Amino acid sequence: DRQAEDHQAHRQAADDEDALVRSRALDAAVNSGLDVPADVLIRRIQVDPSPEVRFIALAGLATLLDPSVTGEGRVVSNAEVRAISELALNDPNAEVRWQAQQNLQTLSALDGVLSQPESEQLHGEEQEH
């Protein structure tokens, strides 16, 4: 079917030797709402020599952070995105570091939404000594 062909084309392009081809393929895949597997994005963030590809992969990973999807439906866990984003804070490229920071801010916001009030009682009155 058509979508499978698109997928195949994107996958081949994502492994192309030309960084521009890789970044465009990834960008197109992420922005067209194609399901880019989280492990593909994570691998790109970790091993791709092109900062642009790493940037797009990080941004793509952020789109997988849907607070309404929990448990089995989740493609990637918040903890995984946090770990990868924290690693990316050491990236040599400033834009990649910026995107990693954005991901972590998104995660913090989500944690705020998802965390239970009882966790705040732990940090309550005790700290005033």
N, C-alpha and C positions, 0 to 999 in steps of 0.2 A: 504493500500500500504506500501511498504518497508520503505519509508521515515517517514511515520506516526508512524510506529512501532519503528524506531530508536528514534524518538522524544519522544515517550512514555517511552522507556527504559531510555533515558537520563533524562527525567523529574523525574522518580522514583529514579534513582541513585542520582540525584541532591538533593533529600530530604532524602537520606540515613543517618543513624545515624553516620556512620563512616566518619570522615573528609576526609580520604584518598580517599574513594569511591566518595565523593562529588567533591573533587578537580579534580580527574581523569575524572569524567563524564563531568564536566564543561569544563575542558581543552580540552577534545576530541570534545565536541560540538562546542566550540569556534573555534578550529583549523581545524575542518572538514568543516567549512563554514555553519554549520547548523544555521538557524536563531534562535538564542537564544533571546527571547523577552527581551527588555531593562528593563522592570519592574522586570523580574526574576533576572537579573544581579544586578540591584539597590538594590533589597531586600537582595541579598547575601552580597553585600558590607556593608549594614547596620546591618544585624542581624547574619551573620554567625560567629560562634565562632572560626573557623579555619582561621588563617592569610593567608594560602595558597589559600583557596577558595576566600577570599576577594581580594587577589592579582590578581587571574585569572579573577575574575569578573570585576575588574577595567580595566585590560588589554583588556578584551572582550568589555567593554564599549567604549574603545578608538577605536576599530575597526569599531564601528558604526558611527564614525565621518567622514563622507564622504562629503567634501566640494562641490562636484558636485551634491549632492542630497539636495534639499531644499524643504521647504513647506511640503505638505501632505506626500510626499514620505519618509520623515524623520522618522526614528524609534524613535529617541530620539533627543531632542533639545540640542544645545551647552550649553545653560543656565543650563539645567538639569545636563549635564555631569560636567559642572563647579561646580555646587552646591555640587554634590555628591563627586567630587574629592577634593574640599576644605574641606569638612567634613572629608574625608579620610586622610587629612594631619595631623589629630589628632590621627590617628590610633596608637595603642601601638606597632605595628610591623613596623620595619624600611623598609622592602621591600614594604609593602603596601604603606607607606608614599612616598617612591621613585616612585612607579608607579603612585600615585596620582599627584606627581610633573610632571612626564612625560606627563600625560593627560593634565595638565594645560599648559605646554609648547606647546603641540600640538594645544590646543585651542587658545593660544596667536598667534601662527603662522597662524592659520586659520583666526583669527580675522584680522590679518595684511593683509591677502590676500583678505578678504571679505569687509574690511572697506573702505568707500568712502573717497576720498581725502579731502572733505569739513570738515571732523572731525578734520583734522590737522590745519585748519585755526583757529579753536577755541583756539588752544594752541600756535598760532603763536607769533606775536610780543609782545603781552601784558606782557609776563612773564619777559621781560628784565628790568623792572623797579627796 
